[in-house]
């Protein structure tokens, strides 16, 4: 009887381990992506002409994108496909090279824009290209709300 009980407990414990999710990775990537959304709001207002040009929120957004985009490729391990109401689509894991390349490009473009955006004209010419990268990734790899 004890052997049956031990076998049953090991089976249940093993099943729980197999279903374990990397919730830390999900939490970390959600925090970074939320920060992207937060810093984009004032920039979007400037892009739409709803707010006057102000270099401070632009620089903050670009620095946030650059820093976060460098971290994001490592935050999609195989054991983080579900949990915490993640909006990440399964396509991320079957196209990890593309996802990593997109984050690498966002980091590089954001860093470059930090040095090149100095006024409204350079902002208008550069920022839409940087921000468009977010939407392109959402279209391919984020669950529609």
NUSE-122301 format. One record per residue: residue number from 1; z, x, y of N, C-alpha, C in turn. Coordinates in steps of 0.02 Angstrom, whole numbers. Layout:
BEGIN
<r NUM, <Z, X, Y>, <Z, X, Y>, <Z, X, Y>>
...
! end
This chain:
BEGIN
<r 1, <0, 41, -60>, <0, 0, 0>, <0, 43, 63>>
<r 2, <40, 97, 62>, <42, 142, 119>, <-26, 173, 132>>
<r 3, <-61, 191, 79>, <-127, 222, 87>, <-176, 173, 120>>
<r 4, <-172, 111, 100>, <-216, 60, 130>, <-200, 53, 204>>
<r 5, <-136, 50, 221>, <-115, 44, 290>, <-138, 104, 332>>
<r 6, <-128, 164, 305>, <-149, 225, 340>, <-225, 224, 350>>
<r 7, <-262, 206, 298>, <-335, 204, 303>, <-357, 153, 356>>
<r 8, <-324, 96, 357>, <-340, 45, 406>, <-325, 70, 477>>
<r 9, <-268, 101, 487>, <-251, 127, 553>, <-300, 182, 575>>
<r 10, <-318, 225, 530>, <-367, 278, 547>, <-434, 248, 564>>
<r 11, <-453, 196, 529>, <-516, 162, 543>, <-516, 131, 612>>
<r 12, <-462, 96, 629>, <-456, 65, 694>, <-454, 117, 749>>
<r 13, <-414, 170, 740>, <-409, 224, 789>, <-477, 258, 799>>
<r 14, <-512, 272, 745>, <-578, 303, 749>, <-627, 258, 786>>
<r 15, <-624, 194, 775>, <-667, 146, 809>, <-653, 147, 884>>
<r 16, <-590, 150, 903>, <-572, 153, 974>, <-599, 216, 1007>>
<r 17, <-594, 272, 972>, <-620, 334, 999>, <-696, 331, 1008>>
<r 18, <-730, 300, 962>, <-803, 296, 966>, <-824, 254, 1026>>
<r 19, <-782, 207, 1046>, <-800, 163, 1102>, <-772, 188, 1169>>
<r 20, <-736, 244, 1168>, <-707, 270, 1230>, <-761, 283, 1281>>
<r 21, <-746, 268, 1342>, <-794, 278, 1396>, <-766, 330, 1445>>
<r 22, <-810, 365, 1476>, <-791, 415, 1525>, <-782, 380, 1592>>
<r 23, <-725, 348, 1599>, <-712, 309, 1660>, <-704, 353, 1721>>
<r 24, <-681, 414, 1711>, <-674, 460, 1768>, <-742, 475, 1799>>
<r 25, <-793, 485, 1757>, <-861, 499, 1783>, <-888, 438, 1820>>
<r 26, <-876, 379, 1792>, <-899, 318, 1825>, <-865, 310, 1893>>
<r 27, <-799, 319, 1894>, <-762, 313, 1957>, <-786, 364, 2008>>
<r 28, <-797, 425, 1987>, <-819, 478, 2033>, <-887, 463, 2062>>
<r 29, <-934, 442, 2020>, <-1001, 428, 2047>, <-1001, 366, 2091>>
<r 30, <-961, 315, 2074>, <-957, 256, 2115>, <-927, 273, 2184>>
<r 31, <-878, 318, 2185>, <-847, 338, 2248>, <-899, 374, 2292>>
<r 32, <-938, 419, 2263>, <-989, 455, 2301>, <-1042, 406, 2327>>
<r 33, <-1066, 364, 2283>, <-1120, 318, 2303>, <-1096, 267, 2355>>
<r 34, <-1032, 247, 2350>, <-1004, 203, 2401>, <-1001, 239, 2468>>
<r 35, <-983, 303, 2466>, <-980, 342, 2528>, <-1049, 347, 2559>>
<r 36, <-1102, 351, 2517>, <-1170, 352, 2544>, <-1183, 287, 2582>>
<r 37, <-1165, 231, 2553>, <-1175, 167, 2586>, <-1136, 161, 2651>>
<r 38, <-1074, 185, 2650>, <-1032, 181, 2709>, <-1060, 221, 2767>>
<r 39, <-1084, 282, 2754>, <-1110, 324, 2808>, <-1180, 304, 2829>>
<r 40, <-1214, 265, 2787>, <-1282, 244, 2804>, <-1282, 185, 2853>>
<r 41, <-1231, 145, 2852>, <-1229, 85, 2895>, <-1240, 101, 2969>>
<r 42, <-1204, 148, 2999>, <-1217, 162, 3070>, <-1286, 193, 3081>>
<r 43, <-1310, 232, 3034>, <-1376, 262, 3039>, <-1430, 208, 3036>>
<r 44, <-1420, 159, 2993>, <-1468, 104, 2988>, <-1472, 66, 3054>>
<r 45, <-1415, 57, 3086>, <-1415, 24, 3152>, <-1456, 63, 3203>>
<r 46, <-1452, 128, 3201>, <-1491, 170, 3247>, <-1565, 164, 3229>>
<r 47, <-1581, 168, 3164>, <-1650, 163, 3142>, <-1682, 97, 3162>>
<r 48, <-1644, 43, 3159>, <-1669, -23, 3176>, <-1669, -37, 3251>>
<r 49, <-1643, 10, 3290>, <-1639, 0, 3362>, <-1582, -46, 3383>>
<r 50, <-1536, -59, 3338>, <-1479, -102, 3353>, <-1421, -63, 3384>>
<r 51, <-1425, 3, 3381>, <-1373, 46, 3409>, <-1407, 105, 3442>>
<r 52, <-1377, 132, 3494>, <-1407, 190, 3527>, <-1404, 252, 3483>>
<r 53, <-1449, 298, 3494>, <-1448, 359, 3456>, <-1383, 397, 3468>>
<r 54, <-1352, 419, 3415>, <-1291, 459, 3417>, <-1295, 509, 3361>>
<r 55, <-1295, 572, 3377>, <-1304, 624, 3326>, <-1245, 629, 3278>>
<r 56, <-1185, 611, 3299>, <-1125, 619, 3257>, <-1130, 581, 3191>>
<r 57, <-1144, 515, 3190>, <-1149, 481, 3125>, <-1209, 505, 3084>>
<r 58, <-1260, 528, 3116>, <-1318, 555, 3080>, <-1298, 617, 3042>>
<r 59, <-1264, 663, 3077>, <-1241, 725, 3045>, <-1192, 710, 2989>>
<r 60, <-1147, 662, 3001>, <-1099, 643, 2949>, <-1135, 617, 2887>>
<r 61, <-1183, 573, 2897>, <-1221, 545, 2841>, <-1257, 600, 2803>>
<r 62, <-1292, 643, 2838>, <-1330, 696, 2804>, <-1285, 743, 2766>>
<r 63, <-1228, 761, 2794>, <-1181, 805, 2759>, <-1153, 770, 2697>>
<r 64, <-1139, 706, 2704>, <-1113, 667, 2647>, <-1165, 662, 2591>>
<r 65, <-1227, 649, 2609>, <-1281, 647, 2559>, <-1288, 713, 2523>>
<r 66, <-1290, 768, 2562>, <-1300, 834, 2533>, <-1245, 852, 2484>>
<r 67, <-1183, 841, 2505>, <-1126, 858, 2463>, <-1124, 814, 2400>>
<r 68, <-1131, 749, 2409>, <-1128, 703, 2352>, <-1186, 712, 2304>>
<r 69, <-1245, 722, 2330>, <-1305, 729, 2287>, <-1300, 790, 2243>>
<r 70, <-1265, 842, 2265>, <-1256, 902, 2223>, <-1211, 887, 2164>>
<r 71, <-1164, 841, 2172>, <-1116, 825, 2119>, <-1142, 772, 2070>>
<r 72, <-1184, 727, 2094>, <-1203, 669, 2054>, <-1238, 683, 1987>>
<r 73, <-1282, 732, 1981>, <-1315, 742, 1917>, <-1266, 752, 1858>>
<r 74, <-1209, 780, 1871>, <-1159, 792, 1818>, <-1115, 731, 1804>>
<r 75, <-1125, 678, 1842>, <-1081, 620, 1834>, <-1113, 563, 1795>>
<r 76, <-1163, 580, 1754>, <-1194, 530, 1711>, <-1194, 555, 1638>>
<r 77, <-1135, 574, 1612>, <-1133, 596, 1542>, <-1147, 537, 1495>>
<r 78, <-1165, 552, 1435>, <-1184, 500, 1386>, <-1129, 448, 1377>>
<r 79, <-1067, 468, 1384>, <-1012, 421, 1372>, <-992, 382, 1435>>
<r 80, <-1038, 377, 1483>, <-1022, 340, 1544>, <-1074, 286, 1559>>
<r 81, <-1103, 260, 1506>, <-1156, 209, 1515>, <-1129, 140, 1532>>
<r 82, <-1066, 129, 1516>, <-1037, 63, 1531>, <-964, 70, 1549>>
<r 83, <-939, 18, 1579>, <-869, 18, 1600>, <-865, 15, 1676>>
<r 84, <-809, -9, 1701>, <-795, -12, 1773>, <-850, -48, 1812>>
<r 85, <-883, -95, 1781>, <-936, -133, 1814>, <-990, -88, 1844>>
<r 86, <-1008, -36, 1808>, <-1059, 10, 1832>, <-1125, -27, 1842>>
<r 87, <-1161, -8, 1893>, <-1227, -37, 1907>, <-1283, 10, 1884>>
<r 88, <-1264, 63, 1849>, <-1313, 111, 1824>, <-1352, 79, 1766>>
<r 89, <-1418, 82, 1772>, <-1461, 55, 1719>, <-1469, 105, 1663>>
<r 90, <-1480, 82, 1601>, <-1490, 128, 1545>, <-1547, 178, 1555>>
<r 91, <-1594, 161, 1598>, <-1650, 207, 1611>, <-1627, 275, 1637>>
<r 92, <-1569, 277, 1667>, <-1544, 342, 1692>, <-1539, 392, 1635>>
<r 93, <-1512, 370, 1579>, <-1500, 416, 1524>, <-1564, 434, 1486>>
<r 94, <-1615, 394, 1492>, <-1679, 412, 1460>, <-1724, 450, 1507>>
<r 95, <-1705, 455, 1571>, <-1744, 492, 1621>, <-1698, 539, 1661>>
<r 96, <-1652, 572, 1627>, <-1602, 613, 1661>, <-1633, 669, 1704>>
<r 97, <-1689, 697, 1681>, <-1721, 750, 1720>, <-1746, 722, 1787>>
<r 98, <-1775, 663, 1786>, <-1799, 632, 1847>, <-1741, 616, 1894>>
<r 99, <-1687, 589, 1866>, <-1629, 573, 1906>, <-1600, 636, 1939>>
<r 100, <-1593, 688, 1900>, <-1566, 751, 1926>, <-1612, 779, 1980>>
<r 101, <-1678, 775, 1969>, <-1726, 799, 2019>, <-1721, 759, 2084>>
<r 102, <-1710, 695, 2078>, <-1703, 653, 2138>, <-1641, 673, 2178>>
<r 103, <-1585, 686, 2144>, <-1525, 706, 2179>, <-1533, 776, 2209>>
<r 104, <-1567, 820, 2174>, <-1580, 887, 2200>, <-1622, 883, 2264>>
<r 105, <-1673, 840, 2263>, <-1716, 831, 2321>, <-1676, 800, 2379>>
<r 106, <-1635, 751, 2364>, <-1594, 721, 2417>, <-1548, 772, 2449>>
<r 107, <-1517, 814, 2408>, <-1473, 866, 2435>, <-1512, 915, 2479>>
<r 108, <-1570, 937, 2455>, <-1611, 985, 2493>, <-1637, 954, 2558>>
<r 109, <-1663, 894, 2553>, <-1690, 861, 2613>, <-1636, 845, 2664>>
<r 110, <-1577, 826, 2640>, <-1521, 812, 2686>, <-1498, 876, 2721>>
<r 111, <-1494, 930, 2684>, <-1474, 994, 2712>, <-1525, 1017, 2764>>
<r 112, <-1589, 1010, 2748>, <-1642, 1028, 2794>, <-1639, 985, 2858>>
<r 113, <-1628, 920, 2849>, <-1625, 874, 2905>, <-1565, 889, 2950>>
<r 114, <-1511, 913, 2920>, <-1452, 932, 2961>, <-1471, 984, 3013>>
<r 115, <-1516, 1028, 2995>, <-1537, 1080, 3042>, <-1594, 1059, 3087>>
<r 116, <-1633, 1009, 3067>, <-1692, 992, 3107>, <-1683, 930, 3152>>
<r 117, <-1636, 887, 3137>, <-1626, 829, 3180>, <-1580, 849, 3237>>
<r 118, <-1608, 847, 3297>, <-1570, 867, 3357>, <-1573, 814, 3412>>
<r 119, <-1620, 768, 3406>, <-1629, 716, 3457>, <-1659, 654, 3426>>
<r 120, <-1670, 603, 3466>, <-1696, 540, 3440>, <-1765, 548, 3409>>
<r 121, <-1807, 589, 3438>, <-1875, 598, 3412>, <-1874, 630, 3343>>
<r 122, <-1835, 683, 3335>, <-1831, 716, 3269>, <-1796, 670, 3218>>
<r 123, <-1748, 631, 3242>, <-1714, 582, 3199>, <-1765, 530, 3173>>
<r 124, <-1805, 503, 3219>, <-1854, 451, 3201>, <-1906, 478, 3153>>
<r 125, <-1922, 541, 3158>, <-1973, 571, 3115>, <-1946, 591, 3047>>
<r 126, <-1882, 607, 3042>, <-1855, 635, 2981>, <-1811, 587, 2941>>
<r 127, <-1767, 551, 2975>, <-1716, 512, 2940>, <-1744, 458, 2894>>
<r 128, <-1796, 422, 2913>, <-1822, 371, 2867>, <-1843, 400, 2799>>
<r 129, <-1869, 460, 2798>, <-1890, 492, 2735>, <-1829, 508, 2691>>
<r 130, <-1775, 528, 2723>, <-1715, 544, 2685>, <-1685, 480, 2656>>
<r 131, <-1677, 430, 2699>, <-1645, 367, 2678>, <-1688, 331, 2625>>
<r 132, <-1754, 337, 2630>, <-1798, 304, 2581>, <-1785, 328, 2510>>
<r 133, <-1760, 388, 2503>, <-1746, 414, 2436>, <-1692, 373, 2401>>
<r 134, <-1645, 347, 2440>, <-1592, 306, 2411>, <-1622, 242, 2382>>
<r 135, <-1663, 209, 2421>, <-1694, 146, 2398>, <-1739, 156, 2338>>
<r 136, <-1775, 211, 2336>, <-1819, 225, 2279>, <-1779, 233, 2215>>
<r 137, <-1723, 267, 2220>, <-1680, 276, 2161>, <-1648, 209, 2140>>
<r 138, <-1627, 170, 2189>, <-1598, 104, 2174>, <-1649, 61, 2136>>
<r 139, <-1710, 63, 2157>, <-1762, 22, 2127>, <-1772, 38, 2053>>
<r 140, <-1767, 101, 2036>, <-1778, 124, 1967>, <-1716, 122, 1923>>
<r 141, <-1659, 138, 1953>, <-1600, 154, 1912>, <-1537, 115, 1928>>
<r 142, <-1540, 65, 1970>, <-1480, 27, 1987>, <-1490, -47, 1971>>
<r 143, <-1440, -77, 1942>, <-1440, -148, 1926>, <-1447, -188, 1990>>
<r 144, <-1493, -234, 1991>, <-1503, -277, 2050>, <-1444, -324, 2057>>
<r 145, <-1421, -333, 2118>, <-1363, -376, 2131>, <-1386, -448, 2137>>
! end
